[in-house]
């Protein structure tokens, strides 16, 4: 069984925060790789009892940027 997700990684002060858009799970780490590893662990725990990822895998996600003057 596999999971394909869209993640956003942002640097916040001394941490990197990784968030999965399909399920709104987030984790952090001192490095990008640590944040991703921690997010993988969090996602695995979230779906621990799930037998089918099809709902999350088939959800359409759109990623874009927004710039505006305030």
N, CA, C and O atoms as a MOPAC input file, in Angstrom:
PM7 MOZYME 1SCF
protein

 N      0.85000 1    -1.17400 1     0.00000 1
 C      0.00000 1     0.00000 1     0.00000 1
 C      0.89400 1     1.23500 1     0.00000 1
 O      1.91900 1     1.26800 1     0.68100 1
 N      0.50800 1     2.22900 1    -0.75200 1
 C      1.31600 1     3.44300 1    -0.80500 1
 C      0.42300 1     4.67300 1    -0.70000 1
 O     -0.79200 1     4.60200 1    -0.89100 1
 N      1.04000 1     5.77500 1    -0.39900 1
 C      0.33800 1     7.04700 1    -0.27500 1
 C      1.12600 1     8.08700 1    -1.06400 1
 O      2.34000 1     8.20900 1    -0.89800 1
 N      0.44300 1     8.82800 1    -1.91300 1
 C      1.06700 1     9.92800 1    -2.63500 1
 C      0.39700 1    11.20400 1    -2.16100 1
 O     -0.81900 1    11.35500 1    -2.27600 1
 N      1.18600 1    12.11800 1    -1.63300 1
 C      0.62800 1    13.34400 1    -1.09800 1
 C      1.39200 1    14.56200 1    -1.56900 1
 O      2.52600 1    14.46400 1    -2.03500 1
 N      0.75800 1    15.70300 1    -1.44000 1
 C      1.36700 1    16.98200 1    -1.76300 1
 C      1.77400 1    17.63600 1    -0.46100 1
 O      0.94500 1    17.81400 1     0.43200 1
 N      3.04900 1    17.99800 1    -0.34300 1
 C      3.48900 1    18.61500 1     0.90200 1
 C      4.07800 1    19.99500 1     0.63300 1
 O      4.64700 1    20.26300 1    -0.42600 1
 N      3.92400 1    20.83900 1     1.60800 1
 C      4.52000 1    22.17400 1     1.59500 1
 C      5.49500 1    22.23000 1     2.76300 1
 O      5.16600 1    21.82800 1     3.87900 1
 N      6.68400 1    22.72600 1     2.50000 1
 C      7.68100 1    22.87300 1     3.55500 1
 C      7.99800 1    24.36100 1     3.67700 1
 O      8.39600 1    25.00500 1     2.70700 1
 N      7.81600 1    24.89400 1     4.88400 1
 C      8.09300 1    26.30800 1     5.14500 1
 C      9.12400 1    26.40000 1     6.26600 1
 O      9.12800 1    25.59400 1     7.19700 1
 N      9.98700 1    27.38900 1     6.15800 1
 C     10.94100 1    27.64200 1     7.23600 1
 C     10.31300 1    28.65700 1     8.18300 1
 O      9.91400 1    29.74600 1     7.77300 1
 N     10.23300 1    28.28200 1     9.45300 1
 C      9.67400 1    29.15800 1    10.47900 1
 C     10.67400 1    29.25000 1    11.61600 1
 O     10.83800 1    28.31400 1    12.39900 1
 N     11.33800 1    30.39100 1    11.69400 1
 C     12.41100 1    30.63200 1    12.65500 1
 C     13.48400 1    29.56600 1    12.50000 1
 O     14.11900 1    29.50500 1    11.44800 1
 N     13.71400 1    28.72700 1    13.49900 1
 C     14.78000 1    27.71800 1    13.43900 1
 C     14.26900 1    26.34500 1    13.02500 1
 O     14.99800 1    25.36000 1    13.13900 1
 N     13.03400 1    26.26300 1    12.55000 1
 C     12.42000 1    24.97100 1    12.22000 1
 C     11.94000 1    24.95600 1    10.77700 1
 O     11.66300 1    26.00300 1    10.19100 1
 N     11.84600 1    23.76200 1    10.21400 1
 C     11.17800 1    23.54200 1     8.93600 1
 C      9.87800 1    22.81700 1     9.24800 1
 O      9.87800 1    21.79600 1     9.93600 1
 N      8.77200 1    23.34600 1     8.74100 1
 C      7.45300 1    22.76500 1     8.98800 1
 C      6.95000 1    22.16300 1     7.68000 1
 O      6.84500 1    22.85300 1     6.66600 1
 N      6.64200 1    20.87200 1     7.71600 1
 C      6.13000 1    20.15100 1     6.54800 1
 C      4.65500 1    19.84000 1     6.79000 1
 O      4.28800 1    19.28300 1     7.82400 1
 N      3.81100 1    20.20800 1     5.81800 1
 C      2.37400 1    19.98700 1     5.92800 1
 C      1.88100 1    19.23000 1     4.70100 1
 O      2.21000 1    19.59000 1     3.57000 1
 N      1.10000 1    18.19200 1     4.92200 1
 C      0.49600 1    17.42000 1     3.84200 1
 C     -0.87400 1    18.02700 1     3.54000 1
 O     -1.71900 1    18.12900 1     4.42900 1
 N     -1.09000 1    18.42600 1     2.29800 1
 C     -2.33800 1    19.10100 1     1.92700 1
 C     -3.53900 1    18.17100 1     1.89400 1
 O     -4.66200 1    18.61000 1     2.14500 1
 N     -3.33000 1    16.90700 1     1.59300 1
 C     -4.45800 1    15.98000 1     1.46500 1
 C     -5.15400 1    15.69800 1     2.79300 1
 O     -6.35400 1    15.42400 1     2.81100 1
 N     -4.43100 1    15.75900 1     3.89200 1
 C     -5.02300 1    15.39000 1     5.17600 1
 C     -4.71500 1    16.39200 1     6.28700 1
 O     -5.07900 1    16.16100 1     7.44000 1
 N     -4.05900 1    17.48700 1     5.96200 1
 C     -3.75200 1    18.56600 1     6.91100 1
 C     -2.91300 1    18.08500 1     8.09600 1
 O     -3.06100 1    18.58300 1     9.21200 1
 N     -2.04600 1    17.12800 1     7.85100 1
 C     -1.11900 1    16.65700 1     8.88000 1
 C      0.16500 1    17.45000 1     8.73700 1
 O      0.63800 1    17.68100 1     7.62400 1
 N      0.73200 1    17.86800 1     9.86200 1
 C      1.96200 1    18.65000 1     9.83300 1
 C      2.95600 1    18.10100 1    10.83000 1
 O      2.58900 1    17.47300 1    11.82300 1
 N      4.22900 1    18.35000 1    10.54700 1
 C      5.30700 1    17.98100 1    11.45200 1
 C      6.45200 1    18.94600 1    11.22600 1
 O      6.42700 1    19.73300 1    10.28000 1
 N      7.44300 1    18.89100 1    12.07500 1
 C      8.56300 1    19.81800 1    11.95100 1
 C      9.88300 1    19.12900 1    12.22500 1
 O      9.92500 1    18.01800 1    12.75400 1
 N     10.95700 1    19.80300 1    11.85800 1
 C     12.29400 1    19.29300 1    12.11300 1
 C     13.30000 1    20.40900 1    11.97400 1
 O     12.99100 1    21.46600 1    11.42500 1
 N     14.50000 1    20.18200 1    12.46800 1
 C     15.56800 1    21.18200 1    12.37500 1
 C     16.12100 1    21.28200 1    10.95100 1
 O     16.70900 1    22.29900 1    10.58500 1
 N     15.93200 1    20.21800 1    10.14100 1
 C     16.34100 1    20.22200 1     8.73700 1
 C     15.13800 1    19.83400 1     7.88900 1
 O     14.13800 1    19.33500 1     8.40600 1
 N     15.24200 1    20.06700 1     6.58800 1
 C     14.15900 1    19.66900 1     5.68300 1
 C     13.95500 1    18.15900 1     5.72700 1
 O     12.82300 1    17.68200 1     5.80400 1
 N     15.04600 1    17.41400 1     5.67800 1
 C     14.92500 1    15.94600 1     5.71000 1
 C     14.30800 1    15.45600 1     7.01200 1
 O     13.51600 1    14.51400 1     7.00500 1
 N     14.66100 1    16.08100 1     8.12000 1
 C     14.07200 1    15.68300 1     9.40700 1
 C     12.57800 1    15.99600 1     9.42900 1
 O     11.78800 1    15.20600 1     9.94500 1
 N     12.19000 1    17.13200 1     8.87900 1
 C     10.76700 1    17.48500 1     8.82400 1
 C      9.99600 1    16.48900 1     7.96600 1
 O      8.88700 1    16.09000 1     8.32200 1
 N     10.57500 1    16.08700 1     6.84000 1
 C      9.92100 1    15.11200 1     5.95600 1
 C      9.83100 1    13.75800 1     6.64000 1
 O      8.78700 1    13.10800 1     6.58300 1
 N     10.90200 1    13.32200 1     7.28100 1
 C     10.87200 1    12.04000 1     7.99200 1
 C      9.81800 1    12.04700 1     9.09700 1
 O      9.08800 1    11.07100 1     9.26600 1
 N      9.73800 1    13.13600 1     9.84200 1
 C      8.73900 1    13.24000 1    10.90800 1
 C      7.32200 1    13.26600 1    10.33500 1
 O      6.39500 1    12.71500 1    10.92800 1
 N      7.16100 1    13.91500 1     9.17100 1
 C      5.84800 1    13.93400 1     8.53900 1
 C      5.45300 1    12.54100 1     8.05200 1
 O      4.29800 1    12.13800 1     8.19200 1
 N      6.40700 1    11.80700 1     7.48300 1
 C      6.12300 1    10.42700 1     7.06000 1
 C      5.63200 1     9.58900 1     8.23500 1
 O      4.67900 1     8.82100 1     8.10400 1
 N      6.28400 1     9.73900 1     9.37300 1
 C      5.88800 1     8.98900 1    10.56800 1
 C      4.48300 1     9.38900 1    11.01200 1
 O      3.67400 1     8.53200 1    11.36700 1
 N      4.19300 1    10.69300 1    10.99000 1
 C      2.87200 1    11.17100 1    11.40400 1
 C      1.77800 1    10.66400 1    10.46100 1
 O      0.69700 1    10.28300 1    10.90900 1
 N      2.05900 1    10.66200 1     9.16400 1
 C      1.07900 1    10.16300 1     8.18800 1
 C      0.85600 1     8.67100 1     8.36900 1
 O     -0.28000 1     8.20000 1     8.29600 1
 N      1.92500 1     7.92400 1     8.60400 1
 C      1.79500 1     6.47700 1     8.82200 1
 C      0.93000 1     6.20000 1    10.05200 1
 O      0.10200 1     5.28900 1    10.03000 1
 N      1.11000 1     6.96800 1    11.11000 1
 C      0.29400 1     6.78900 1    12.31200 1
 C     -1.16300 1     7.15700 1    12.04300 1
 O     -2.07600 1     6.49000 1    12.52900 1
 N     -1.37600 1     8.21100 1    11.27400 1
 C     -2.73000 1     8.65900 1    10.94300 1
 C     -3.50500 1     7.57500 1    10.20000 1
 O     -4.68400 1     7.35000 1    10.47100 1
 N     -2.83000 1     6.90000 1     9.25600 1
 C     -3.48100 1     5.88500 1     8.44000 1
 C     -3.22500 1     4.46600 1     8.94300 1
 O     -3.47300 1     3.50300 1     8.21900 1
 N     -2.74400 1     4.32900 1    10.14600 1
 C     -2.36400 1     3.02900 1    10.69300 1
 C     -3.47000 1     1.98700 1    10.56900 1
 O     -3.19400 1     0.83100 1    10.24800 1
 N     -4.69800 1     2.37300 1    10.81700 1
 C     -5.80600 1     1.41700 1    10.79000 1
 C     -6.55700 1     1.41400 1     9.45900 1
 O     -7.50500 1     0.65000 1     9.28200 1
 N     -6.13600 1     2.26200 1     8.52900 1
 C     -6.79500 1     2.33500 1     7.22700 1
 C     -6.30400 1     1.20800 1     6.32800 1
 O     -5.11500 1     0.89100 1     6.31300 1
 N     -7.21200 1     0.61400 1     5.59000 1
 C     -6.83900 1    -0.42700 1     4.64300 1
 C     -6.79500 1     0.10000 1     3.21900 1
 O     -6.25300 1    -0.55900 1     2.33100 1
 N     -7.36100 1     1.28500 1     2.98900 1
 C     -7.44000 1     1.80700 1     1.63400 1
 C     -7.19200 1     3.31400 1     1.64300 1
 O     -7.89600 1     4.06000 1     2.32500 1
 N     -6.19600 1     3.75500 1     0.89000 1
 C     -5.87600 1     5.17800 1     0.79600 1
 C     -6.59800 1     5.84900 1    -0.35600 1
 O     -6.31200 1     7.01100 1    -0.64400 1
 N     -7.50800 1     5.18200 1    -1.02200 1
 C     -8.05800 1     5.68700 1    -2.28000 1
 C     -8.71200 1     7.06100 1    -2.14100 1
 O     -8.62500 1     7.86200 1    -3.07200 1
 N     -9.35200 1     7.36000 1    -1.03600 1
 C    -10.00100 1     8.66000 1    -0.88400 1
 C     -8.95800 1     9.76500 1    -0.91200 1
 O     -9.12400 1    10.75700 1    -1.62300 1
 N     -7.88700 1     9.60500 1    -0.14700 1
 C     -6.85100 1    10.63800 1    -0.10200 1
 C     -6.07600 1    10.70400 1    -1.41000 1
 O     -5.69800 1    11.79300 1    -1.84200 1
 N     -5.83400 1     9.57800 1    -2.04400 1
 C     -5.04400 1     9.56700 1    -3.26400 1
 C     -5.76800 1    10.21300 1    -4.43100 1
 O     -5.11900 1    10.79000 1    -5.30400 1
 N     -7.08400 1    10.13800 1    -4.47600 1
 C     -7.82600 1    10.62500 1    -5.63000 1
 C     -8.32500 1    12.05800 1    -5.46800 1
 O     -8.95600 1    12.59500 1    -6.37900 1
 N     -8.05800 1    12.67400 1    -4.34400 1
 C     -8.48800 1    14.04300 1    -4.11100 1
 C     -7.63600 1    14.99100 1    -4.95100 1
 O     -6.40800 1    14.91100 1    -4.92900 1
 N     -8.28900 1    15.89000 1    -5.69300 1
 C     -7.54500 1    16.83300 1    -6.51400 1
 C     -7.06600 1    17.99300 1    -5.65700 1
 O     -7.82100 1    18.54600 1    -4.85700 1
 N     -5.80800 1    18.34900 1    -5.83600 1
 C     -5.22000 1    19.45800 1    -5.09700 1
 C     -4.65300 1    20.43900 1    -6.11400 1
 O     -3.99800 1    20.04300 1    -7.07800 1
 N     -4.91200 1    21.71600 1    -5.88900 1
 C     -4.36400 1    22.76600 1    -6.72600 1
 C     -3.42200 1    23.60400 1    -5.88300 1
 O     -3.78300 1    24.04900 1    -4.79400 1
 N     -2.21100 1    23.82100 1    -6.38800 1
 C     -1.21600 1    24.60300 1    -5.66000 1
 C     -0.85000 1    25.80200 1    -6.51100 1
 O     -0.53600 1    25.67000 1    -7.69400 1
 N     -0.89300 1    26.95900 1    -5.90100 1
 C     -0.55200 1    28.18500 1    -6.60200 1
 C      0.01800 1    29.17800 1    -5.60300 1
 O      0.08400 1    28.89100 1    -4.40800 1
 N      0.42300 1    30.32900 1    -6.07900 1
 C      0.89900 1    31.38400 1    -5.19100 1
 C     -0.00300 1    32.59500 1    -5.35300 1
 O     -0.69500 1    32.74300 1    -6.36100 1
 N      0.01500 1    33.44400 1    -4.36600 1
 C     -0.79000 1    34.65800 1    -4.38800 1
 C      0.08900 1    35.80100 1    -3.91300 1
 O      0.70400 1    35.72500 1    -2.85000 1
 N      0.14200 1    36.85500 1    -4.70700 1
 C      0.87200 1    38.05200 1    -4.30300 1
 C     -0.09300 1    39.21900 1    -4.37700 1
 O     -0.79200 1    39.39500 1    -5.37600 1
 N     -0.13100 1    40.01900 1    -3.31600 1
 C     -1.03200 1    41.16500 1    -3.32300 1
 C     -0.46800 1    42.27000 1    -2.45900 1
 O      0.25400 1    42.01300 1    -1.49500 1
 N     -0.79500 1    43.47800 1    -2.80000 1
 C     -0.38400 1    44.64300 1    -2.00800 1
 C     -1.36900 1    44.80800 1    -0.86200 1
 O     -2.57700 1    44.65200 1    -1.03600 1
 N     -0.85000 1    45.11700 1     0.28000 1
 C     -1.71900 1    45.31800 1     1.45500 1
 C     -1.57700 1    46.75700 1     1.93500 1
 O     -2.21700 1    47.14800 1     2.91100 1

